[in-house]
Amino acid sequence: FNPEHPYRAGEDPIMDAWYTTFFIENHLDYSAYPDCVASPEQVRFMVYAEENERYYPCSDRMFGSIMRREKSRCLQEKYEDVLHRILDLIDRQIENEWDKTFLRCLFKSKYQHETRDGLMIPSRLEKRLLKLYLDRTQIDDPYLCEKAGRNKQAFRMLSSEAFQKALNHIDEGDLLSFPAMLSEIKGCVDCLKLQRLFALSVEDSLWESDVVLQYTVEDFLMLLGRSLAGDGVEPLWDFLLVHRKQGASGMPHPKKILWLVDEAGGVMVDLAIIRYLTQLGHKVIISFKRGPLFTKVDFYDAQEDEILCRELEDVLLMKEQRLGKNELVHILKSDKNIMAICDGTREDLNLLLASTTFARVFKEVDCIISKGPDQRRRFFDTHFRFTQDIYSIAKDENGVASIWYKARHPAVIKFSHKDLEKKAQAIISQMEAAKQKGMTVIFYSGIIGSIPGRLAMAKRIMSIFIRFLKEQSANTFIINPSEYYEAGMDADDLMFMWEIVQRSCLIDIWRFQLYDDIIKAFEIMGTKVPPEWVGKDATFSTGCTKEMKIALEVQKQHPEMQIIGPSQEKFLRREEYGIGKMYDRRLSEICAV
């Protein structure tokens, strides 16, 4: 299990069995738990894995130890840390001695059962034990009061006169290093302020004790003046378009950032940074945990914690766990600069269990900023590369804030909604040019990806039949959707692009694929219709089902548009794409892809 040469399923049947058991026992196997685990297509929104490689949410060292069945000391220590954390929780919160003894024995038994084979990822063990604790004790959140106290403490610190003076302090050295131009000075100020806030954001002791309330301006200046470490400092300044040396500050291209918060208390400093970033023109989507995880801040806190709620008063809370692309793009294009979601999990960062909304946001943004050491390990202690640039902010071994950077995989192909809008506009321009020449514009909707594993044949069928139509019809401009498909596009991208085209009201005839069209295409190819194509028409397609609804809406605005194809009543079989798939999500259960 060398990270440079990752294991591929199919190399050894015995190892394959252990490999598969690892995913099943950790409840991370999509085939076994399709309602909980992200599909491979959804995972590809976030992780760029090589062919036949499966992503695992732990470090390479941890995974290698489990796969080699070593039961290494490192793994055992991680297991023991989890157990002691739960036992400490019992000792702190359970007063009745009988209940305390019962729970301690129960959790030790459960612990021995779960760790017996050495297959369990420690964070998955922690999640199971914590859930058992919550279920048995009926305590909604064991750290609710402590988290509220930390947030209140951090808020008081940030609001204090001493802190504000220190944050906005400029000494003679800073003045001498400033450039002569006002526009460049702003860049220096932005960089200096962000550097100070980043340095402060890892000082957990400030909201874990009352000592900070006695801090003077000089005390804060000492903390805020600490330099940032790590290879990600300069790349982050470049990304944010603030740079002290160059003095450049501006926002010709505002960025969209997914910000993964970490601990209660620290989230208050995060919000101060986030608000400053929005003043520079950026949009930030904040990701919380779905539910209680010790002192990690969660989505419930965002809605119920008095101090945190006040700070998030003008933030859009997106509660939907399965947000569609169109809805997400609409939100991202709104005037809201700060939004909040939950990642769908109650454990350390686990992309295999992340919600659909989280995966779509991950795909749509320009970078990920993660806070804390736990999330850093998940992103950096692994050979896996991701679909976005990752910046990790956490305290290093020297006790100062460090920023690490991991560039997205170079092979990642990304289509932003602006890219798709440009492609749609280019097609609309072609349609307008055809109309000016007096041509009839025909849009052809048919099966492309709705039969799993038959994408190439679907495109061939459509192209052959449209060529036949062009030969039969004079002065027509027929749009063949299969010609506009590009590698890297998923169903979300295609539907978003085509809906813009379809609602342009430039279509004269909207033709939906009939079974007769498919028969004719195979007749031209000189072959019989294969079994998987027998009886198929546009009603089998998820995309066509959505497009029929759009066509009927467009026809109300543009009554002269003609619709040809199966009757609209027959478009009832399909619902929604599986995320990242080209076919209805229900087909995943009955088709072997």
Secondary structure, DSSP 8 states (H G I E B T S, - for coil): -BTTB---TTS-HHHHHHHHHHHHHTT--TTT-TTTS--HHHHHTTEE--TT----SS-HHHHHHHHTT---HHHHHHHHHHHHHHHHHHHHH---HHHHHHHHHHHHHHHHHHHTTS---HHHHHHHHHHHHHHHH--S-TTHHHHHHHHHHHHHHHHSHHHHHHHT---HHHHHHS-SSHHHHHHHHHHHHHHHHHHHTT-THHHHSSGGGG--HHHHHHHHT---BSTTHHHHHHHHTEETTTTEE--SS--EEEEE--BTTHHHHHHHHHHHHHHTT-EEEEEEBSS--TTB-BHHHHHH-HHHHHHTTTSEE---SS--HHHHHHHHTSS--EEEEE-S-SSS--TTS--HHHHHHHHHSSEEEEESHHHHHHHHSSS-EESSEEEEEEE-TTSSEEEEEE---TT-----HHHHHHHHHHHHHHHHHHHHTT-EEEEEE--SSSSTT-HHHHHHHHHHHHHHHHHHSSSEEEE-GGGG--TT--HHHHHHHHHHHHTTS--SEEEE--HHHHHHHHHHHTS---GGGTT--GGG-HHHHHHHHHHHHHHHH-TT-EEESS-GGGTTS---B-TT-SSBGGGGGT---
